[in-house]
Amino acid sequence: MTPKRKREERWRSEVISRLGLDFLDLNDEEVKEICELVYEMIPRKTSFKAYFERISRKREKILPLIISHLLEKRGVRDERELEFYVTYGDRAIIPHTSLIYFEAKKHGRKDIIALLRDLWLRNNIGFPIRCPHCAFPSVSPRFECIVCGKVLSEEEVKEAIDFKTLLKVYSETSEEEEIKRILEQGYIFYCGEDGLTSKPRMGKHCYLLELTSEENRILRRRVKYVKQ
């Protein structure tokens, strides 16, 4: 091995050590990729000692980028990795929520799922409907949970938002013409904080919900009352 190669190996070994990644059993290519990411964030323009002291100081800022890279490239290989990624990944693990959720579920780590859900909520990620299967607010307008992958029935979606109560309140507070429009079209939209509407709202996640005979009757009673 040439002196230059030895020096490079020394730098790379120290980067991995300072970041606390020794336990990951990284291969040579993974070590190289991680070091390149670190060099982009902290250019090597100082002495060996000063450079690695700087890495140690900035470890918590560097790790999320590294963890995102590792999740993308190799996923989660064991429970120890899982804990490490959730502890130090911060917002960087959000795009990998589904992967981490299933790994945590596989290892029976309800505590990690709770931490992941808390991170999701704190960063205002997701949709206005909470999935009844994984408890993340992650049900898309196509009724599919983007975390656990479950596809909800329309009945499950309505139950999740307490649709019947919302519809009764809507029928009591909306204009007659608005209610007539919904009765004619046979469906209504749920747009999160905006509630029920006859049309989808711009910039909102809106869910098209078809009305059952019973739900139609709730609205028809209101129209009849207004006419009287």
N, C-alpha and C positions, 0 to 999 in steps of 0.2 A: 504494500500500500504506500503510495507516494505521500510526502509530507503535507501536500495540499489536501489530499483525500482524508488523511488523519485529522487534520484541522477541521475539516467540514464535518466529519463524524463527531468530533468533540463538541462542536457548536450544536449539532442536531440533538445529541444525547442530553446536553444541558437544557435545551429548550423544552424537551419532553419532561425532564425532571422538574424544572421550575414550574411547569404548568400542572404538575401532579398527574401526568398521564401514563406513568410507568406501568401501572397495573393493567392497562388495556391490551397489552401484548400486540402492539402495532407492528405491521410488517414494514420493510424498508420503504416501499412506495408510499404508504400511509404517513410514515414519519416525514418523508420528503415533502409531501403535500401540506402537512400541518406547518412545517417550518417555513415553507414558502408563504403561507398565509400570515404567519407571524412577522416575517421579514417585510411584508407589504405594509403591515400596521406599524412596525417599529424598525425602520431601516438600520442596518448594521454600520453605523458611522462612529461608534465609540469603542472603547476598550472592551475586552471580553468581560471583565468584572462589572463595569458600569452598565453594559448592555443587559446582562442577566439580572442585575439588581432592578433595572427598569421593568423587565418582564415580570419579575416577582411583584412589583408594585401595581402593575396594570393587569394582573392575572384575572381578576373578576371581570374586566372589560374584554379581555381577549377570549376567555373560555366560551362565551355564547357563540361566537363565530366558529370556533373550532368544533363545538358540539353540533351545531347545525350542519357543518360539513360531514362529520362522522355519521350522523343520523341519515343523511342523504346517501352516503357511500356504503355504509355497512349495517345500518339499523342498530338494533339493540341485541347484544349477544348473551347477556346474563343479567341477573338481578342487581349485581354490584354496579354495572354500567348504567342500568336503569336509574338507580338512586343518584348516581353522579350527574347524569344528564338533567334530571329534574331539579337537583339542588343548585346547579351552576348554569343551567341553560337559559333561564329567565325567558324573555319574549321570543328568543330564537327557537324555542321548541314548539311554539304555537302552530307553525305549519305542519308539524309532525304529531299533532295531538292524537290523531286516530291510531297511529303506530304505537305511541307510548301508552295509550289507553288499553289496547289489546295486550301489550306486554305486561302492564301492571295487573290486568285482570288474570292473565295466565299465571302470574306469581302470587295471586291472592293479595295484592297490595292495595287495599282500599284507601290507605293513607296517601299513597301516591296519586290515586285517582282523585281524591279530595283536593290535593295540592294543585293538580292539573286543572281541575274545574275552577278553583279559586283564581288561578292565573288567567284562565279564559274569561272569567267574569270581570276581573280587575281591569283587563285591557279592552273591555267592551266588544269582545269578539262574538260573532255568531248571529243568531236569528231570534225573533221574539217568541218562538215556541220551544218549550223545553221538551226534550225527548223523554217519554215515559220509561224507556229501556235503560238509558245511561245517565239520565238526569242533567245532561248538558243542554243549554239553550242553542240547539244546533239542528233544528228541523228546517230544511229548505222549503221554498214554495212548491217544490215537487213532492213534498211530504217525505223526503228522504233525510235521515240523520247523517250529517257529514262526519260525525265522530264514530258511531258504532255501525253505521251502514244499514240500519233497519229502515224499511219503507213502511210508513204508518198508513193505516186506513183513514178514510175521511172521518169515520166515527171516532177514532183515537185522537185525531187532530182537534175535533170539536170538543171532546172531553178535556183535552189538555188546556184549552182556553176557556172552559166553562161557557161554551157557545150559547146554550139556551138562556142563561142569565144575560149575556151580552145582547142577545137578540131582543129580549123583553125590554131592556133599557133603551135599546135603539128604537124600537117601535113606539115607545112612549115619548121620545125626545126628537124624532125626525119629522120633517114635513111630509104631508100626504103625497105630494108628487114624487118625492124621493122613494117612499115606500111602494108606490104604484110602479115605479120604474123597476124596482127589485122583483116585485111579483111578476111583472111581465117577462123579465129576463130569466127568472128562475134560479138565480144565484146571487151571492153577495161576496164581498171581499173583506178579509181580516188583515189589517195593516198595522199590527203591533200597537204602539202607543196611540195611534190615530183611531183605533177601534174598527168598527164595521163601517163600510162605505159601499156605495153602489158602483164605484169605479176605483181601479188601482191608483195609488198615490205615487207621484214621481219621487224617486230616490228612496222608496221604502220597500221592504220585503212584504209583499202582499200575497195572500193565500185565497184562491178561488174556492168557495164552498157552496155546493149545490144545496138547495133547500128541500127538506122532506115535506110531506103533506102536513105533518104536525107543525113544522116551522112556518110553513105558508099560512096556516090558520092563525098563528100568533100575529102575523103582520096584517092579515085580513080583518081581524077583530079591531085593530087600530084604525084602519081605513073606514070601516063601518061606523066606528064611534065618532070619528071626525065629521062624517057626512051628517050625522044626526045633529 
